[in-house]
């Protein structure tokens, strides 16, 4: 029988994959900092509207606010900004493989700091899942593929470093927030706190005159609509599902299941770009499915 937190983690992966498709154009139009700031501002409004209407903000204990704030600063303010900076340089597919390494960081941190353990079957499933993700993304590009989303923009080394930083921040953010996710804590309210803190940090950078915080180009209605849709799917829904999964699931296992996002991205990229990924990408996707099945049947 499938555990609900496993399904929540897979649901978050699907949301992140879909959200990334809507993020590429507005992120490159506005720049990583301005895009993330607009995205967080819109998502914060959505989350707090739901929270205030439901009155679920009362579910947050006083001692949870600090953990949620720190988690938001690390996992969202630093992590999301680094991720979109990497995407702007490497494109969604290659930045996806770098971000998927958050599963490795999370499993290691969960084992080290929380004493989390996996069964042998789950461990092998995790290895197959991560191997499949890496194969699908690293070998998923045909040599003749010259689409703008696959082109290098700026330093590749900087893009790789930013992608790994985003993965580490995601892992640390999940580790920090887990103790705050008690049985009665509403994940939408918790997401609202995390996003709001990260959003405030972005506005502080802008008001302080940090050059990179300024938009590269003026926002248009189309860009703002894409940003709002991306935020709603990936942060509003996806991040809430992750917090729900962390209530009962181990940090490492939730991270492994949510790391299949880049594989789920492959058919979406096929639809968007009008070309099938390489055969190696589909082989990697098959490995990921097998690994995920092993984890879910543990």
N, C-alpha and C positions, 0 to 999 in steps of 0.2 A: 504493500500500500504506500502510495506516495505521500510524503510529509508535506504539509502546507508550506513550511518555510522553504523547501526545495523549489516548489512551484513559484513562490514569490521571487526567489532569486533568478529563476529562468525568465519570469515575466519582466523583471528589471533589465535583464540582458536584452530582451526584445525591444523594450522602450529605448534603451541607450542606442541600439542599432538604428532604429527608426529616427530618433532624434538627431543622430549625427548627419543623416542625409539632409535634413533641413538646416543644419548648422554651417555647412561648408561655405555657401555663398555669403550669408550675412557676416560670418566671422572674418572672411577675407575682405569684405567691404568695409567693415567698421574697425577691424583690428581686434586682437585677442582681448585686450583690456576693456575696450568700449563695448564689444559684443557681450562679454561676460557680465559687465555691469548692467546693461539693458536687460539681459536675460534674467538675471537675479532679481532685478527690481520688479519685473512683470510677474515672475513666479512668486515672489514674496506677497504681492498683492492678491494673487489667486489663493495662495495657501491661507493667508490671514482672513480673507473673506469667508472661506469655508470654516475655518476654526472659530471665528467670532459668531457666525450664524449657528454653529453647533454647540458653542460654549465649551468646546473640548480643551481650550487653553487651561482650564482648571485642572486637567489631568497631569500637568507638569509639576512635579515636586520641586521645591526650591533648590534642593541640592543637585538637581539635574541640569539647571540652566547653565552652570559653569562648564560642565562637560559638553553640552550641546554647542556652546559658544566656541570652545576650543576646537571641537570637531569641525565646526563650520569654517573656522579660519584656516585650518590645515587642509581638510578634505575638499572644501569648495572654493574658498578664496584663492589659495595657492594651487590646489590640485586642478580645478577646472580651468583656471587661467593658463596654467602650464600646458594642459591638454590641448586647448585651442591654439596656443602659440605653436605647439608641435604640429597640429593639423594644418595650420597655415603654411608650414614649411614642407611637410611630407605628404599631405593629403590624408583622407579619412582611413584608407586601408592600412597604410604603414604606421600611422599613429595609433591605429587600433591594436596592432600586435604589441606595441610598446606598453600601451595601457593595460593590456591583458595580463602583463606580468604582475599586476597588483595581486593576483591570486597566489603567486609564489611568496610575495612579501607578507600577505595576510596569513597564509598557512604557517610560515616561519614565526611570525610574531605571535600568532595564536598558540603555537606549540611552546614558545619560549616564555611568554608572559602569562598566558591563561591556562597552561597545562592541557590544551586541547589535544585529543588523540583521534586517529582515524583507524577504521578496520583495514585489514589488508586489501579487501575488495575495493573499498572506497579510495584507498591510496593509489591502487593501480588505475582505477577510474580517473582519478585526478591527473595522473601522469599522462594517460591517453588523451584526456581532454585538453591539457595544456599543449601536448605535442601536436594535436590536431589543429589547434588555434594557430600555433606558430607556422605549421606547414601551409595552412590555408592562406595566411597573410603574406608570409615571406616569399612563397613560391606562387602566389596567386596572380602575378602580373605577366602578361605576354611581353616578349621583347619589343614587339612593334607597337605596343600600347603607348600612345602619345597624348592621351587625353589630359586636359589641364589639371584635373584632380590628381593625376599621377605625377605631374611635373614637380621637380625640386624648386623650392623658392627659398633662397637664403642658404645658410649653412646647414648641411645635413647633420654634422656633429652636434650642433646646437639643438636641432630638432629631436635627435635621439635622446640627448640629455634632458630636454623638457618632457618628453614622453615618459621617461623613466621616473622623473621627479613627480609627474602627475600620478603614476602608478603607486609610488611610495606614499604620497599624500592620501590617496584613496584608502590604502591599507591602514595607515595610521588613523585616519578619520573614523573608519569602521571600528577599529580597536578601541578608540576613546569613547565612542558613542554607545557601545554595547552595554556597559554598566548602567547607563541612564535609561535604557529601554525596558522599564519594568512592565509587568503584566497590564497595568491600568493606564500606561502612557499612550496617548494618541499619537500615532506616527505622523499625521498631517501637521499637528501642532509642533511636534519636534522638528519636522522638516522646516516649518516656518521660522523657528528660532535660528536654525543653522543657516538658512539662506539669508535671513535678515542681517545676521552678524557679518556674513561674507559681503553682502551688498553694501553695508555701512563702511566696511574696510575699503571697498573699491571707491566709494564717494570721497573718503578721506584722502586717498591717493590723488584723485582728480582735483580736489580743493587745495591740496598741497602743491599743485603745479607739476606733478610728475609727468614728464613729456609723453611717455608711452601710454598714459591713461587717456590721452585725447583721442577722439575718433579720427581715423585716417581719412574718411569721407563722411559727408553729411548723411544722416539716416533718412531713408525714404519710407513711405508707408509699406511698400512691398518688403523691404528689409526688416522693418519692425514686426510685420505680420509673420515672417519666417522665423524671426527670433522668438516671438511669443509662442508659436507652435512648437518649436524645438524645445523651449523651456518647459512647456506644459507636459510634453510627452516624456522627455528625458529626466527632468528634475521634479516636476510636480507629481507625476505618476511613478516613474522609475525609482527615484530616490525614496519615495514613501514605501514602495514595495521592498526595497533593501532594508529599511528600518524595521518593517514588519518581519522580514526573514531573520533579522538579527535578534529578535525577541527570543526565539526558541532555537535557532540554528547556530552552529559554531562559526566563528569569524572566517576560518580557513575554508570550510566547506561552502559557505555562502559565496565567498569570493571566487572559488573555482567554478561554481555553477554560473555565476554572473559573468565570468570571463569568456563565455561562449558568444558574447555580443559580436565580436568581429566576424565570426562564422555566419551568424544570422544576417550580417551586413552584406554578405556576398550576393544573395539573390536580389537584394534591394539595389545594390550597385548595378547589377545586370539590367534591371528594369530602368534605372536612371540613365545609365551610359549606353544602353542598347547593345551590349556585347557580353558574352559569357566569360566568366573567370577561367583561368587556366585549369587543366585537368588536375594539377597538384592541389589546387584550391579545393576541388570537390573531394579529393582523397583525404585532405585534411579535415574537411567537414564531416566525412564519414567516420574518421577516427574520433572526432569530437562527440558525435552522436553515440558511438559505442561506449566511450568513456563516461558520458553523462548517464547512459542507461545503467552502467555498473554502479555509479554513485546512487542513483535513485532506487535501485533494487537492493541496496545494502541491508 
